[in-house]
Amino acid sequence: MIKNYLKIAWRNFWRHKATGFINIAGLSVGMASAVFIFIWVQNEFNFDKNQPDAANIYRIKDYLAIDKTTTWIWESSPYNLGEEAKKQMPEVEGLTRLQAVTYQPLYFNIGGEFIPETKAAYVDNQWFDMFKSDFISGNAIAFKQNPFSIILSESKANKYFANQDPIGKTIRIDTNDYQVQAVIRDAPANSSFKFDVFLPVAARQSDPKQKQNEMQWGNFYYLTFLKLRPGADLKKTAAKLQNILEKHRDQKNLRIGLTKLADMHFENDLQNSSILHGDKKVVYIFVVLGILLLVIACINYINLTTARASLRAKEVSIKKIVGAGRKHLFGQFVSESALVSVMALLLTIFIISLFIPAFNGFTERNFSLTVNAGYLWLIMIATLAITIVLNSIYPALLLSSFKPLNTFRGASVLKLKDSALRKGLVVLQFTFSIFLIVGVITIYRQLAFIRSQNPGYNRAQTMSFSVPWKAINKLNDTAQIALKSTIKQSLLQQAPIQAVSLVGMGSIQNNDSYSSGSADWDGRPKDFDPAISYFNVDRDYNKLVKLNFTAGRWFLEGNADKHNAILNETAAKEFNLHKPYVGQRFVSQGDTGVVVGMVKDFNYRTMHEKIGPVVFKNNPDYNYSYMLKVAPGKQAESIKLAEEIWKQHFPGEPFTYTFLDQEFDKIYRNDTKSSGLMSVFAVVAVVISCLGLFGLAAFTAEQRGKEIGIRKVLGATVSGIVSLISVDFIVLVIIALVIASPLAWWLMNIWLQNFVYRIEMQWWVFLLAGIIAVLIAFATISFQAIKAAVANPVKSLRSE
């Protein structure tokens, strides 16, 4: 029976090849898009769940109350906290710690060439006991025994030791040689710990000063993971941890919490983080997008199948007359849907294999289409099953419901005119397509707004680099100041370099450093300790960034302003300073002086965040970074000259630099990705919708062939016939625009709320989206309409 169904289905497919291939093309594009989305969604919801005992592993989380309204939340904790917890708390079965290399990359010295490694971390001896890693060669035993050991991921081992056994080889980092003790497989796509290089914490603490610093209870450097006994009371455990911390710290404004390993990925309340996080809202949005893309792909099949239903009415009627039951007819049409869906799946697999490298690059994951990728095949099988169900139920019910003596009435078993349903489905397709077009335009406008918005400072042609801390830390204060001054003067002597400033750590862009409790001024409430962003700069800083003043001046030469401060407008408002601001007493970081200047607010964070209080201090003695204003067109020459000066003072140290424009692009990288992703989905949705329109237009032209022939004989023009065929479809697109506009307005306003500084939704965006949709639809329909209009009317009327 099944064999017979498939044979009939195959013959019917080849009898209507054009419709069949349109169905397969639309389905495969929709299925491929949906599969890509569902792969990513499945990955997001399963972060770290493959770790053994994941349900019992927790990371310590710290809540630091700054004042009544502000609490900082950190993922890191003191090094000794975990150690004391393991000793004092019986519910703690295991402990391990990690510190990711974040602010400066790790540099491998390979044959005198410095190669940066950004995905590196220091871990203690218990790391590979608690967290599962697939060892390809070597093991963790030697890693624990030798402080100058290193474990590489498979990809990095292949990079550095392609045709050799890496075990026992050495890699020079700074002044030490690290021995490769093991190679592990690359972290899976759903791991929070995507590190390519692992180093022992013992290597960091081999320096006595570094170890002493890290052992202090006031320094929160490490992510601390605890493995708790099953059934442990989390509230009591957190309370015990807090008691341990309070015994060793004077401040009582810190609360301890515990975050389950599997819940870390969707944390959204941390000040900053060294591991990858996701946004659960975004994931749910993509779930809906994946389902909708699959639905609009299936709509094409339903529309084209039901549109051609009248052509199969006689076939069904004859089969019923000779004894075919409804369930047999239902099975036949389900088989036809299944055949088309399976053929679409084969094309889907080809599309996925073709585009999965680009998808990996875009998502920064390492998904792979292999026989062993069981989850991927399960997703594709599930997508196929959903597609078959969506494609088969209504068309099979409709086609199998024909009555032999009443086959041309056009009413379906659902008592709906199938032509009305087809129009409704076309409207649904284009509603989704227009929504995505509006989304693309809105995201593009917001990103353009960010790029064009005056941040309040000049970032053009500005280069920065930092002196190596380990090299300069060996010098006393006087020698450090002399060296930094020498470097600055050497840079200023280079013609392409127009200005140089010695600044503190932290960029003027995306600066997420805060300090609290170190400021005072006349009239400050005793319980008010706001979070302040401090910028330690020198007197030349404003020559580069050109901040705008509302009152006062910049720092003078010499030590005249050593204790004074410059504030931004938000600081004056939040501190409730009295006018005139300039000349008022201001204590910053324990240093008493006066306010000498007020600058306009500038975006030192992303436009997702509100501008906060900023205080500038003239403390160049404690600054270790340089900012250079480069002459236009002289970037390459300036980099070369700066590197030569670097090598004179820091031979053997890697020279790294950034430009503010490059940093700006990195800040909004995720937003740019959202724009790209929305653009891709919009194109996919429009293509699928147009495929359906193309098929329906072709069928309409075929069905109305005699009518068109008569009209041509009576003098109808080509444009008139094109208008005749097109107008009904264009009306459907306009209806879709009316439905999509309020939905798009609502949802895109929600998205724009992620930005403190944002555009407003404009009416012309919806009009533009509608014009784009109408033009695309008309171009799709007009091909078939023109083809029908220029056809010889004699052919269509020959049978009359």
FIBA-235418 format. One record per residue (C-alpha): residue in one letter; x, y, z. Coordinates in steps of 0.001 Angstrom, whole numbers, padded with zeros to 6 digits, always signed. Layout:
BEGIN
aXYZ
...
REM end
This chain:
BEGIN
m+000000+000000+000000
i+002716+002467+001022
k+004732+001546-002066
n+001711+002274-004252
y+001148+005610-002494
l+004737+006655-003110
k+004595+005549-006763
i+001491+007684-007371
a+003046+010565-005454
w+006203+010396-007587
r+004205+010345-010839
n+002087+013290-009681
f+005237+015220-008749
w+006707+014811-012224
r+003369+015643-013840
h+003497+019062-012158
k+007234+019644-011984
a+007096+023453-011768
t+004817+023398-008737
g+006843+020579-007213
f+010156+022371-007527
i+008681+025601-006146
n+007437+023613-003149
i+010813+021961-002632
a+012746+025229-002989
g+010495+027100-000542
l+010438+024237+001956
s+014191+023641+001856
v+015040+027317+002409
g+012532+027557+005247
m+013635+024266+006800
a+017325+025174+006561
s+016684+028542+008227
a+014583+026906+010933
v+017195+024186+011533
f+019971+026776+011905
i+017834+028680+014410
f+016837+025563+016354
i+020461+024367+016502
w+021449+027662+018080
v+018422+027669+020424
q+019071+024101+021550
n+022671+025020+022222
e+021693+028103+024269
f+019326+026148+026499
n+021866+023390+027191
f+024928+025323+028301
d+027106+023299+030687
k+024394+020679+031275
n+026642+017942+029885
q+029059+018317+032802
p+028987+015455+035328
d+027104+016494+038507
a+026146+019792+036854
a+023067+019931+039098
n+025287+020101+042193
i+027898+022597+040962
y+027496+026268+041923
r+029498+029436+041425
i+029827+031960+044252
k+028123+035279+043465
d+028714+038530+045357
y+026257+041388+045935
l+028025+044577+047077
a+025642+047291+048324
i+027060+050698+047349
d+024183+052771+048721
k+020442+052451+049221
t+019731+052300+045503
t+022874+050748+043970
t+024193+047189+044253
w+027134+045818+042311
i+026991+042138+041422
w+030226+040214+040793
e+030960+036714+039575
s+034405+036688+041225
s+035352+036191+044870
p+038488+036135+047077
y+040865+033248+046460
n+040787+032100+050086
l+036990+031986+050407
g+036654+028662+048620
e+039542+027171+050560
e+037978+028075+053902
a+034579+026814+052732
k+036089+023436+051848
k+037677+023189+055305
q+034755+024401+057406
m+031632+023316+055533
p+030840+019579+055299
e+028276+020145+052534
v+031085+021261+050186
e+032374+018163+048368
g+034630+019878+045864
l+036239+023216+045057
t+037935+024740+042029
r+038858+028245+040837
l+039453+029987+037532
q+040773+033343+036446
a+040340+034171+032771
v+042947+036244+030932
t+040800+039250+030011
y+042422+042684+029958
q+045647+041719+028181
p+046076+038642+025984
l+048612+035971+026754
y+051561+036183+024356
f+053311+033070+023080
n+056905+033785+022094
i+057383+031485+019094
g+060764+031996+017450
g+060835+035654+018523
e+057340+036299+017176
f+054685+037246+019716
i+051349+035545+019117
p+048399+036722+021239
e+046106+034149+022814
t+042897+035685+024119
k+041101+032485+025150
a+043341+031573+028073
a+042706+030924+031757
y+044532+030100+034977
v+042993+027179+036888
d+043839+025415+040124
n+044694+021727+040565
q+041071+020678+041054
w+039730+022127+037784
f+039979+018993+035656
d+038625+016899+038521
m+035396+018878+038680
f+034938+019773+035007
k+035039+017116+032315
s+037529+017530+029468
d+038238+015021+026725
f+041992+014376+026839
i+043416+013449+023441
s+046937+012992+024756
g+048640+013487+028102
n+046754+013966+031360
a+046199+016415+034194
i+048584+014718+036648
a+051760+016350+035328
f+049855+019638+034973
k+049219+019594+038723
q+052780+018695+039621
n+054631+021326+037576
p+053598+024996+038059
f+054956+025946+034634
s+052741+023558+032713
i+050281+024205+029933
i+047317+022362+028438
l+046259+023214+024880
s+043052+022660+022979
e+043228+020428+019913
s+042985+023381+017511
k+045841+025241+019203
a+047996+022115+019389
n+047512+021656+015639
k+048368+025312+015079
y+051671+025218+016937
f+052686+021560+016543
a+050941+020422+013358
n+053176+017441+012510
q+054670+016771+015929
d+053726+015279+019250
p+053120+018394+021418
i+053585+016569+024729
g+056829+017745+026350
k+057300+020691+023986
t+057858+024128+025532
i+056196+027479+024868
r+057755+030677+026171
i+055423+033125+027915
d+057028+036275+029341
t+060303+035039+030843
n+059189+031478+031589
d+059106+028283+029541
y+055881+026330+029910
q+055824+022618+029108
v+052866+021133+027235
q+051456+018379+029437
a+048217+017521+027618
v+045962+018215+024649
i+042182+018302+025054
r+039393+018482+022505
d+037990+021906+021733
a+035220+022949+024101
p+031738+022042+022833
a+029489+024796+021524
n+027426+024762+024728
s+030304+025252+027165
s+030869+028445+029137
f+034576+027636+029328
k+035742+028079+025733
f+039419+028344+026551
d+042209+027156+024265
v+044989+027540+026831
f+045022+026426+030475
l+047779+027444+032893
p+048171+026573+036599
v+047258+029161+039213
a+050592+028182+040764
a+052342+029876+037838
r+050604+033197+038634
q+051440+032845+042291
s+055091+031942+041713
d+055730+035679+042087
p+055618+036348+045891
k+054140+039847+045400
q+051426+038496+043126
k+050596+035717+045563
q+050436+038104+048499
n+048091+040360+046544
e+045789+037511+045545
m+045607+036112+049068
q+044093+039326+050407
w+040425+039009+051355
g+039587+042346+049758
n+040621+041266+046240
f+037980+039513+044131
y+039953+037907+041313
y+038715+034308+040908
l+035578+032523+039796
t+035005+030007+042596
f+033002+026830+041928
l+031706+024591+044691
k+030382+021072+044316
l+027724+020609+047007
r+026342+017413+048434
p+022921+016480+046965
g+020143+018063+048974
a+022307+020823+050468
d+020313+023871+051620
l+021438+026734+049364
k+020316+029514+051705
k+022162+028022+054667
t+025228+027347+052515
a+025277+030950+051282
a+024861+032213+054851
k+027849+030143+056004
l+029950+031518+053149
q+028956+035040+054135
n+029942+034420+057744
i+033375+033218+056618
l+033820+036326+054467
e+032683+038723+057187
k+035207+037285+059629
h+038022+038348+057314
r+036628+041663+055976
d+035731+044835+057855
q+032961+045851+055461
k+029523+044337+056113
n+027840+045532+052907
l+028479+042360+050916
r+026043+039480+050520
i+026926+036026+049144
g+024768+034034+046730
l+025122+030805+044737
t+024416+030379+041035
k+023823+026917+039592
l+026244+026011+036798
a+023444+025532+034263
d+021979+028961+035128
m+025155+030958+034539
h+024650+031386+030818
f+021540+033546+031163
e+022798+035776+033980
n+022104+039379+033051
d+022812+041280+036277
l+026622+041080+036495
q+028771+044224+036334
n+031027+042395+033887
s+031962+038827+033112
s+034857+036778+031775
i+032684+034029+030298
l+030118+033939+027510
h+026522+034834+028404
g+023262+034729+026492
d+019959+036583+026576
k+016933+034396+027261
k+014560+036955+025703
v+016531+036859+022464
v+016457+033056+022478
y+012658+033011+022822
i+012385+035531+019990
f+014417+033239+017756
v+012244+030268+018710
v+009265+032215+017371
l+011225+033275+014274
g+012190+029678+013527
i+008608+028468+013842
l+007282+031306+011686
l+009863+030710+008958
l+008840+027060+008901
v+005162+027986+008824
i+005457+030430+005906
a+007464+027827+003991
c+004661+025302+004534
i+002060+027893+003518
n+003463+027772-000021
y+002807+024043-000226
i-000692+024377+001208
n-001568+027241-001121
l-000269+025606-004284
t-001766+022223-003399
t-005218+023568-002568
a-005112+025927-005580
r-004709+022914-007858
a-007346+020924-005964
s-009969+021438-008652
l-007633+019804-011198
r-007625+016630-009084
a-011324+016578-008289
k-012093+014144-011114
e-009198+011869-010072
v-010521+011696-006514
s-014110+011231-007607
i-013266+008334-009929
k-011256+006612-007186
k-014156+006966-004785
i-016621+005598-007324
v-014470+002488-007832
g-014306+001911-004100
a-011453+003941-002596
g-012110+004908+001008
r-011393+008332+002438
k-008604+007003+004652
h-006852+005562+001579
l-007097+008904-000223
f-005949+010667+002913
g-002950+008329+003092
q-002105+008984-000556
f-002058+012760-000154
v-000086+012535+003101
s+002424+010373+001209
e+002705+013063-001471
s+003386+015679+001219
a+005913+013397+002885
l+007695+012774-000443
v+008024+016509-001134
s+009143+017146+002468
v+011792+014409+002326
m+013103+015750-000987
a+013187+019221+000600
l+015079+017733+003559
l+017785+016366+001238
l+018207+019841-000261
t+018126+021271+003285
i+021054+019032+004290
f+023002+020309+001290
i+022215+023946+002191
i+023233+023384+005834
s+026516+021698+004879
l+027223+024581+002496
f+026506+027400+004955
i+027416+025914+008347
p+030995+027356+008245
a+029543+030846+007727
f+026980+030154+010447
n+029759+029125+012847
g+031707+032268+012045
f+028654+034428+012615
t+027614+032797+015904
e+031210+032115+017046
r+030348+028487+017738
n+031703+025235+016354
f+028639+023319+015133
s+029352+020514+012699
l+027229+018410+010327
t+028687+014968+011005
v+027270+011507+011547
n+028088+011824+015259
a+026205+015136+015659
g+023120+013364+017007
y+021400+016493+018310
l+021620+018097+014850
w+020020+015114+013144
l+017310+014990+015814
i+016549+018652+015125
m+016332+017983+011377
i+014110+014920+011871
a+011856+016910+014216
t+011730+019752+011683
l+010845+017247+008947
a+008070+015755+011068
i+006614+019209+011797
t+006826+020082+008111
i+005013+016902+007052
v+002240+017549+009581
l+001838+021198+008541
n+001953+020324+004845
s-000326+017304+004874
i-003260+017731+007251
y-005323+020458+005558
p-004515+019582+001914
a-005171+015876+002596
l-008464+016635+004342
l-009514+018933+001513
l-008541+016644-001365
s-009958+013497+000212
s-013262+015213+001054
f-014468+015668-002533
k-017853+014111-003189
p-018168+012345-006535
l-021394+014190-007427
n-020382+017538-005960
t-016732+018086-006787
f-016711+021595-008182
r-018390+023600-005418
g-015004+024683-003921
a-016021+024170-000270
s-013583+022333+001944
v-014342+019931+004769
l-013646+022827+007120
k-016546+024763+005520
l-014238+027557+004376
k-013790+028754+000850
d-010302+027517+000019
s-009601+030624-002073
a-010293+032810+000981
l-008009+030625+003077
r-005256+030882+000475
k-005530+034652+000511
g-005378+034631+004296
l-002227+032522+004222
v-000594+034882+001695
v-001442+037790+004007
l+000147+035890+006911
q+003325+035295+004906
f+003731+038919+003933
t+002787+040154+007406
f+005810+038324+008753
s+007989+039469+005838
i+006993+043131+006273
f+007610+042902+010013
l+011157+041694+009328
i+011707+044446+006747
v+010615+047045+009322
g+012943+045386+011841
v+015915+045569+009482
i+015274+049243+008688
t+014864+050096+012395
i+018015+048298+013515
y+019981+049854+010672
r+018692+053322+011623
q+019624+052798+015284
l+023145+051652+014398
a+023497+054577+011978
f+022314+056879+014775
i+024973+055475+017099
r+027706+055970+014516
s+026602+059481+013600
q+025863+060639+017134
n+028413+063021+018580
p+029804+061122+021607
g+031023+064369+023142
y+034673+063754+022311
n+036896+063254+019274
r+037841+059643+018583
a+039203+060029+015041
q+042815+059038+014341
t+043409+058152+018012
m+045727+055270+018819
s+046508+053799+022243
f+048877+051284+023846
s+049994+050392+027372
v+053483+049838+028792
p+054130+046291+030074
w+053393+046207+033783
k+055857+043437+034564
a+058711+045353+032973
i+058010+048711+034596
n+057071+047251+037981
k+060737+046368+038545
l+061578+050078+038703
n+061079+052413+041635
d+058614+055310+041403
t+061202+057873+040314
a+062579+055632+037561
q+059062+054804+036356
i+058132+058478+036028
a+061377+059248+034180
l+060900+056339+031760
k+057299+057254+030956
s+058280+060874+030376
t+061109+059814+028050
i+058768+057664+025984
k+056245+060499+025731
q+058887+062984+024555
s+060189+060477+022006
l+056698+060021+020598
l+056107+063787+020388
q+059250+064175+018310
q+057748+062029+015524
a+056210+064183+012778
p+053112+061972+012101
i+052179+062064+015810
q+050377+065308+016616
a+049675+064887+020343
v+050427+062403+023135
s+048760+061899+026504
l+049662+059603+029385
v+046425+058165+030790
g+045199+055621+033313
m+043838+052190+032502
g+040455+052090+030821
s+039295+053516+027534
i+037141+056593+027069
q+034831+054179+025226
n+032925+051430+027049
n+034608+052236+030360
d+033002+049948+032933
s+035240+050784+035912
y+033579+052289+038971
s+034591+053407+042425
s+032489+054248+045439
g+033009+055697+048897
s+036050+057823+047990
a+034401+061161+047187
d+033179+064022+049347
w+031888+067547+048838
d+030028+070220+050749
g+026467+069133+051424
r+026960+065405+050733
p+024536+063223+052751
k+026457+060809+054947
d+024710+057775+053490
f+025249+058848+049845
d+028262+057165+048207
p+027582+057167+044444
a+029435+055015+041937
i+031882+057264+040049
s+033934+056642+036918
y+037372+058136+037471
f+039635+059136+034592
n+043275+059623+035559
v+044775+061811+032848
d+047460+064425+032216
r+047283+068022+031020
d+047578+066974+027336
y+044561+064663+027402
n+042075+067228+026150
k+044263+068017+023152
l+043264+064587+021839
v+039647+064099+022916
k+038551+067780+022853
l+035847+067644+025531
n+033400+070563+025593
f+033417+072813+028662
t+030374+074403+030282
a+032432+076166+032947
g+036029+076478+034136
r+039066+075100+032379
w+041333+072092+031820
f+044293+071188+034032
l+047267+073582+034003
e+050909+072608+033524
g+052956+071543+036509
n+051472+070576+039879
a+048992+073446+040219
d+046000+071110+039695
k+047441+067956+041190
h+044662+067760+043810
n+041863+069336+041787
a+039113+067723+039726
i+036999+068220+036607
l+033416+066892+036625
n+030809+066142+033970
e+027266+067556+033997
t+025729+064360+035398
a+028110+064435+038369
a+027012+067987+039238
k+023335+066978+039043
e+023593+063699+040972
f+025874+065206+043627
n+023448+068139+043958
l+026341+070619+043849
h+025552+074268+044373
k+026324+076847+041705
p+028827+078111+040846
y+030386+074651+040516
v+033916+075884+039837
g+035850+076541+043027
q+033838+074200+045263
r+035659+071805+047589
f+035841+068297+046215
v+037568+065235+047688
s+038313+062455+045232
q+040055+059204+046125
g+041170+060745+049399
d+042714+063778+047681
t+041244+067174+048708
g+041070+069928+046112
v+038533+072011+044228
v+036471+071737+041073
v+038324+073609+038315
g+036136+072713+035347
m+032820+071272+034153
v+032524+069361+030865
k+029450+068394+028931
d+028277+064813+029249
f+029914+062398+026831
n+029268+058726+026032
y+032059+056910+027828
r+029844+053811+027949
t+027690+052231+025266
m+024424+053850+024293
h+022695+050950+026006
e+023589+052586+029327
k+022872+055912+030949
i+025740+058365+031390
g+026897+058415+035012
p+029065+060714+037148
v+032602+061241+035810
v+035565+062777+037638
f+038844+063637+035910
k+042016+063635+038012
n+045428+064952+037036
n+047508+061938+038173
p+049966+061141+035355
d+052464+059588+037794
y+050147+056593+038149
n+049262+056253+034479
y+050652+053528+032240
s+048822+053956+028915
y+049470+056302+026017
m+046976+057929+023682
l+048316+059294+020386
k+046629+061646+017944
v+047826+060573+014496
a+047921+062795+011406
p+045367+061766+008734
g+046765+059144+006385
k+049761+058482+008648
q+048457+055524+010641
a+050889+052926+009278
e+053878+055251+009663
s+052850+056186+013212
i+052468+052542+014219
k+055933+051755+012876
l+057543+054707+014696
a+055769+053897+017964
e+056899+050273+017707
e+060516+051351+017184
i+060381+053478+020352
w+058762+050561+022182
k+061536+048167+021199
q+064170+050620+022478
h+062710+050485+025978
f+060999+047088+026120
p+062977+044674+023938
g+061456+041222+023890
e+058007+042496+024851
p+055096+042354+022355
f+053858+045678+021007
t+050069+045871+020799
y+047857+048841+020042
t+044280+049757+019269
f+042448+052635+017597
l+039354+054131+019189
d+037394+053563+015984
q+038212+049837+016147
e+037116+049691+019781
f+033879+051431+018825
d+033080+048724+016253
k+033737+045980+018835
i+031417+047621+021362
y+028429+047349+019036
r+029426+044046+017502
n+026408+042174+018884
d+024030+044872+017652
t+025617+044676+014206
k+025132+040908+014284
s+021469+041389+015146
s+021134+043643+012128
g+022816+041071+009893
l+020702+038228+011256
m+017465+040151+010811
s+018513+041022+007258
v+019150+037358+006444
f+015797+036265+007882
a+013990+039088+006095
v+015491+038006+002774
v+014601+034355+003478
a+011019+035245+004421
v+010563+037435+001340
v+012080+034783-000965
i+009806+032071+000427
s+006763+034342+000176
c+007657+035289-003384
l+008053+031648-004365
g+004506+031082-003200
l+003265+034148-005063
f+005105+033000-008169
g+003380+029625-008073
l-000043+031098-007372
a+000382+033683-010146
a+001353+030928-012573
f-001690+028878-011577
t-003975+031924-011818
a-002671+032724-015285
e-003226+029110-016318
q-006763+029004-014905
r-007714+032326-016500
g-006067+031528-019826
k-009285+031582-021869
e-010474+034772-020165
i-007158+036456-020977
g-007369+035192-024556
i-010855+036656-025007
r-009785+039979-023489
k-006831+040159-025902
v-009072+039429-028873
l-011363+042238-027729
g-008439+044679-027588
a-007026+044431-024027
t-003475+045724-023670
v-000586+043906-022036
s-000540+046427-019179
g-004260+045933-018629
i-003907+042163-018397
v-000882+042459-016086
s-002951+044754-013871
l-005876+042293-013978
i-003738+039421-012668
s-001642+041469-010245
v-004178+043633-008470
d-005649+040896-006251
f-002217+039883-004994
i-001090+043485-004422
v-004211+044104-002321
l-003207+041144-000126
v+000254+042648+000417
i-001319+045987+001388
i-003583+044199+003892
a-000458+042504+005295
l+001154+045938+005696
v-001852+047181+007693
i-001630+044151+010006
a+002177+044138+010325
s+002642+047845+011062
p+001225+048010+014622
l+002880+044683+015509
a+006251+045876+014201
w+005857+049255+015927
w+005212+047554+019274
l+007984+044961+019072
m+010658+047298+017687
n+009900+049841+020407
i+010563+047077+022934
w+013907+046385+021219
l+014816+050086+021184
q+014302+050230+024946
n+017614+048363+025250
f+019234+051682+024316
v+019108+054682+026624
y+019915+056890+023627
r+017802+055846+020677
i+015809+056855+017630
e+012044+057219+017477
m+009876+055071+015249
q+008798+057085+012188
w+005729+056574+009981
w+007813+056563+006809
v+009579+053353+007916
f+006310+051428+007566
l+005537+053130+004269
l+009011+052219+002958
a+008606+048607+004120
g+005229+048464+002362
i+006634+049916-000862
i+009499+047401-000786
a+007078+044511-000220
v+004681+045695-002942
l+007486+046186-005473
i+008941+042753-004734
a+005499+041138-004963
f+004687+042975-008193
a+008011+041981-009746
t+007301+038361-008801
i+003736+038357-010131
s+004411+040407-013260
f+006697+037733-014705
q+003827+035300-014961
a+001354+038066-015793
i+003427+039346-018717
k+003995+035792-019906
a+000232+035239-019970
a-000450+038646-021525
v+001916+038161-024480
a+000833+034553-025156
n-000980+033820-028399
p-004743+033927-027602
v-005417+031356-030322
k-003732+028663-028203
s-005900+029348-025142
l-009113+029545-027202
r-008424+026591-029503
s-010637+024221-027525
e-013642+026576-027648
REM end
